[in-house]
């Protein structure tokens, strides 16, 4: 919005001009419904977020708007309404009464500041109440966030397991098609897999899992990321990074994010991975684990050390996926990994026990964590735990897992 100064009709109130054309009609509807008269419409400002991003604001504000919109929808659901008024101003309408609307909007602003800035300073909070609308101008009464009475809100989702299951059941975040170096078509989706602590079955994370199929709908064979052109590899990193940022702000648990050590060979991709990880500001209660998906006997020790050094500052820990062609234990130990993972998708119960035990025995000197992903049942979880796994991924829906490639 554009600041026009003090209104002559209401000297205590600030007047703003809308710079988003679509906002005028939406606000007029709120006038007609009586919501503005009842004090149920507020404006929250993203000024502090824009200031923190500085020169990056122009290139990243689209991502900021999308993240804010998802956050607002998660908090308000179908009971509220929001519309962007300008570059950093968002009008929020919540039912009930004036005090309730102010408190809900302030809670929302606090969460946005905490997500983007990692803090909730009063000096970064700008909130106002909309008191009139005339064409493309609105009157706002500035509010002091220190004087708004806090309230406890009922959450629109269940705790723990319910939220993880919801994330896992979501449709693919993105669907992309590529032409590989060997002339085949590769279709890529992203699936979601809830991860639990196998000791107490408490949900701790959502795993992002690439799902790949060839042009005939069959699982794409081999290490597909190596078959892509550099620009296509960057597109995959972009998709995974955007999915991670969205899941992190929407969910109440941490993340397990895949990363191909092969893609980190280029400076462009290394910079892109770091940029995307900076958008997922890990917190102690929502840990982020990065899974290196293609470490094997052919991986140079120097490249592994470089990858872990690059990624470790942006997550709780880095793990490596176990493979049949395992690298030397000393190479893994020297990289200071947090542990190992094993993919059990499609395994019967006997294979789960054998594969998990093999990685556990080989990886015990590497780190304390062992993730067994793709488990198909509670029984499989119990077997994985008995074989040495500390965490279990509860598999993907059958229709998604059908197109899975390692």
URDARA-V342781 format. One record per helix or strand. SS is the DSSP state (H for helix, E for strand). FROM is the first residue (numbers start at 1). TO is the last residue. Records with the same first field share a line. If there is no record, write none. Layout:
SS->FROM-TO + FROM-TO
This chain:
E->2-6 + 14-17 + 41-45 + 80-84 + 89-94 + 127-134 + 137-143 + 176-179 + 185-197 + 202-214 + 219-219 + 254-259 + 283-283 + 286-286 + 288-292 + 317-321 + 339-343 + 369-373 + 391-393
H->21-33 + 47-76 + 98-117 + 122-124 + 145-147 + 161-169 + 224-227 + 230-250 + 263-265 + 267-278 + 301-312 + 329-334 + 349-363 + 378-387 + 398-401
